[in-house]
């Protein structure tokens, strides 16, 4: 009889919960809960488990914030909790709480060719470091290495490094945003709110008043050619995604591949394919040739965070993934 664990992927907007078969890592019974509908993560978990009628002893929750100890407080949400207290309250024997991009990075070894869409470069090299990043409510980053027959995810807060402009247009964006918010991180641009920031900075730098757009408005108007400012913003977004990905590739020589996750890029996939993304990825002066062979993949698998949370849990329990 298959034994199941609980896996979760908790972002700034939604909480996704599912069952993971411990023998195979297969994900099933996935459900999405709005974070606005529950006072706590535990309340959402209890609601989910009440519907499953499974005896759950082990769980792994991936969450969009730094995990530095027992107390977890989300960056883009009000939820906060003690890992030890939640484990005890839910009656679990084993509870892992990991960064959301740790989970997504751990999904990489589980993904099949049909789960990926490649943007340039050559074949990913087995055993070489990889990196994953993705824009959604925020900007997540994690590196992945293979050592001693195990996959090791190296999480961090790479989305909060300084935004590094590399063109006159990007200089103008940085200057405009700096006057509003002081420190301008990469996440201030490469995220849903960041797309709006780009649009607003473009308009305000021209001494005009921006509309009160939401991220989906900027995307839809850009794709319909109904707003030049929105199209400029989306084009810049793609270019800066490329620059940032190239920086990550340089950090650890990620010949195992650069992987893009998150909910934003798939919304304008054809636009992204035709954009300056790959050229910007390779635009590193003397190191352009170094980056030309490194492949970039868009993850098309719909729930990589859940898949990776299951892989992390299974490996932590001594299983091979």
C-alpha positions in Angstrom: 0.0 0.0 0.0 1.4 3.4 -1.0 2.4 5.7 1.9 1.8 9.4 1.3 3.4 12.5 2.7 2.1 16.1 2.7 3.9 18.6 0.5 3.2 22.3 0.1 4.3 25.3 -1.9 3.4 28.5 -0.2 3.8 31.8 -2.1 2.8 35.4 -1.4 -0.6 34.8 -2.9 -1.5 31.1 -2.9 -0.9 28.0 -0.9 -0.7 24.8 -2.9 -0.9 21.5 -1.0 -0.7 17.9 -2.3 0.1 14.3 -1.5 3.5 12.8 -2.4 3.9 9.1 -2.8 7.1 8.3 -0.8 8.1 5.4 -3.0 8.0 7.2 -6.4 7.7 10.9 -5.6 4.6 11.2 -7.7 2.3 14.2 -6.8 -1.4 13.8 -6.5 -4.5 15.5 -5.1 -3.1 19.0 -5.6 -5.3 21.8 -4.3 -4.8 25.6 -4.3 -5.9 27.7 -1.3 -6.0 31.5 -1.3 -3.7 32.9 1.4 -6.3 35.6 2.1 -8.9 33.0 3.2 -7.0 31.6 6.1 -5.5 33.2 9.2 -2.5 30.8 9.3 -0.7 28.2 7.2 -1.7 25.5 9.7 -5.4 26.4 9.2 -5.0 25.8 5.5 -3.2 22.5 6.1 -5.9 21.3 8.4 -8.6 22.1 5.9 -6.7 20.2 3.2 -5.9 17.1 5.4 -9.6 16.9 6.5 -10.5 16.2 2.9 -7.8 13.6 2.1 -8.6 10.8 4.7 -4.9 9.7 4.7 -2.7 9.1 7.7 0.1 11.6 7.2 3.2 11.4 9.3 5.7 13.3 7.2 5.6 16.7 5.5 7.7 19.2 3.6 6.5 22.8 3.1 8.2 25.1 0.7 7.6 28.7 1.6 8.5 32.1 0.0 10.8 33.5 2.6 14.2 32.9 4.2 14.3 29.9 6.5 16.9 30.7 9.2 15.6 28.9 12.3 12.5 27.7 14.0 10.5 30.9 13.5 9.2 31.5 10.0 7.8 34.9 8.9 6.8 35.3 5.3 8.3 38.2 3.3 5.2 39.0 1.2 2.4 37.6 3.5 1.3 38.0 7.1 1.7 34.3 8.0 4.3 33.5 10.7 4.8 30.3 12.7 7.1 28.1 14.8 8.1 24.9 12.9 8.3 22.9 16.1 4.9 24.0 17.3 3.2 23.3 14.0 4.8 19.9 13.8 3.5 19.1 17.3 0.1 20.6 16.7 -0.4 18.6 13.4 0.9 15.3 15.0 3.7 14.9 12.5 6.8 12.8 13.0 8.8 14.6 10.4 8.3 18.2 9.2 10.7 20.0 6.8 10.2 23.7 6.0 12.3 24.9 3.2 12.7 28.0 1.0 10.3 27.9 -2.1 13.2 28.0 -4.5 15.0 25.2 -2.6 12.0 23.1 -3.6 11.9 24.3 -7.2 15.6 23.6 -7.5 15.1 20.1 -6.1 12.6 19.4 -8.8 15.2 19.7 -11.5 16.5 16.1 -11.3 12.9 14.9 -11.4 11.9 16.8 -14.6 11.6 15.1 -18.0 12.5 16.6 -21.4 8.8 17.4 -22.1 8.7 19.5 -18.9 11.3 22.0 -20.3 11.5 24.5 -23.1 15.1 25.5 -24.1 16.3 29.0 -25.0 19.7 28.7 -26.6 22.9 27.1 -25.5 23.9 23.5 -25.8 23.1 20.4 -23.8 23.1 20.6 -20.0 26.1 18.8 -18.6 25.5 16.0 -16.0 27.0 16.7 -12.6 27.6 20.4 -13.2 26.0 23.1 -11.1 22.6 24.5 -12.1 20.7 27.6 -11.0 17.0 28.3 -10.9 15.3 31.7 -10.7 11.8 32.9 -11.3 9.6 35.9 -11.1 6.2 35.9 -9.5 5.0 37.9 -6.5 8.8 38.2 -5.8 12.0 37.0 -7.3 13.4 33.6 -6.1 16.9 32.2 -6.7 18.6 28.9 -5.7 21.7 27.0 -7.0 21.9 23.2 -7.2 24.9 21.0 -7.0 25.5 17.2 -6.9 27.9 15.8 -4.4 28.3 12.4 -2.6 25.3 11.0 -4.6 23.0 13.6 -3.3 21.5 16.8 -4.6 22.3 19.9 -2.5 20.3 23.0 -2.9 22.0 26.3 -2.0 19.2 28.7 -1.2 19.7 32.4 -0.6 18.0 35.7 -1.2 19.5 36.4 -4.6 16.5 38.3 -5.7 17.4 41.1 -3.4 20.9 41.9 -4.9 21.3 45.3 -6.4 19.7 45.9 -9.8 22.6 46.3 -12.2 21.7 48.4 -15.3 23.8 47.9 -18.4 22.3 50.4 -20.9 21.3 54.1 -21.0 17.6 53.1 -20.8 18.2 51.0 -17.8 20.2 53.8 -16.1 17.1 56.0 -16.5 14.9 53.3 -14.9 17.3 52.9 -12.0 17.5 56.7 -11.4 13.7 57.0 -11.4 13.1 54.1 -9.1 15.9 55.1 -6.7 14.2 58.5 -6.1 11.0 56.5 -5.0 12.4 53.6 -3.0 16.1 54.2 -2.2 17.7 50.8 -2.7 16.6 49.1 -5.9 16.9 45.4 -5.9 16.5 43.0 -8.8 13.1 42.0 -7.3 11.9 45.5 -7.7 11.9 44.9 -11.4 11.8 41.2 -12.0 8.4 40.4 -10.4 4.8 41.2 -10.9 5.0 44.4 -8.9 8.3 45.0 -10.7 6.7 45.0 -14.1 4.4 47.8 -12.9 7.5 49.6 -11.5 9.1 49.4 -14.9 6.0 50.8 -16.6 5.7 53.7 -14.1 9.4 54.5 -14.3 9.2 54.7 -18.1 6.2 57.1 -18.0 7.5 59.3 -15.1 10.9 59.6 -16.7 9.1 61.3 -19.6 7.3 63.7 -17.2 4.0 62.1 -17.7 1.5 60.6 -15.1 1.3 56.8 -15.2 -2.0 54.9 -15.1 -2.9 52.8 -12.0 -2.2 49.5 -13.7 -1.8 46.1 -12.2 0.8 43.5 -13.6 -1.8 41.8 -15.7 -2.8 45.1 -17.2 0.7 45.9 -18.3 1.1 42.4 -19.9 -2.2 42.5 -21.7 -1.8 46.0 -23.1 1.8 45.1 -24.2 0.6 42.0 -26.0 -2.3 43.8 -27.7 0.0 46.7 -28.9 -2.5 49.1 -27.3 0.1 50.8 -25.1 3.7 51.7 -26.2 4.8 52.2 -22.6 3.6 48.8 -21.5 5.3 47.2 -24.5 8.5 48.9 -23.6 8.2 47.8 -20.0 7.6 44.1 -21.0 10.5 44.3 -23.5 12.8 45.6 -20.8 11.6 43.0 -18.3 12.7 40.2 -20.8 16.1 41.9 -21.3 16.7 42.4 -17.6 15.7 38.7 -17.0 18.4 37.8 -19.4 21.0 40.0 -17.8 20.2 38.7 -14.3 20.3 35.0 -15.5 23.7 35.6 -17.1 25.0 37.0 -13.8 23.7 33.9 -12.0 25.4 31.6 -14.6 28.7 33.4 -14.1 28.5 33.0 -10.3 28.9 29.2 -10.3 29.6 28.2 -13.9 26.1 26.6 -14.2 26.8 24.3 -17.2 24.1 22.1 -15.7 21.7 24.7 -16.9 19.9 27.9 -16.0 16.2 27.2 -15.2 13.4 29.7 -15.2 10.3 29.2 -13.0 7.6 31.4 -11.7 4.2 32.4 -13.0 5.0 35.4 -15.1 7.0 34.4 -18.1 4.5 31.7 -19.3 1.9 34.4 -19.7 3.7 36.0 -22.6 5.7 33.1 -23.9 5.7 34.0 -27.6 6.7 37.6 -26.7 9.5 36.2 -24.5 10.8 34.0 -27.3 11.1 37.0 -29.7 12.6 39.3 -27.1 16.2 40.3 -26.3 16.4 37.8 -23.5 19.1 35.4 -24.8 21.2 38.2 -26.3 21.1 40.0 -22.9 22.0 36.7 -21.1 25.2 36.4 -23.2 26.0 40.1 -23.1 29.0 39.8 -20.7 31.8 41.4 -22.6 34.9 39.2 -22.5 32.8 36.3 -21.1 30.3 36.1 -23.9 31.8 33.0 -25.3 31.8 31.4 -21.8 28.0 31.9 -21.6 27.1 30.9 -25.2 27.1 27.1 -24.4 25.1 27.4 -21.2 21.5 26.3 -21.8 18.5 28.2 -20.4 15.3 26.3 -19.8 11.8 27.4 -19.0 10.1 24.9 -16.7 6.7 24.0 -18.1 5.8 21.5 -15.5 2.9 23.0 -13.6 3.8 22.3 -10.0 7.6 22.2 -9.7 7.5 23.4 -6.1 5.4 20.5 -5.0 7.5 18.0 -7.0 10.7 19.4 -5.4 9.3 19.5 -1.9 8.6 15.8 -2.3 12.1 15.1 -3.6 13.7 17.1 -0.8 11.6 15.2 1.8 12.4 11.8 0.3 16.1 12.5 0.1 16.1 13.7 3.7 14.6 10.4 4.7 17.4 8.5 3.0 15.9 7.8 -0.4 17.6 8.3 -3.7 16.0 10.8 -6.2 
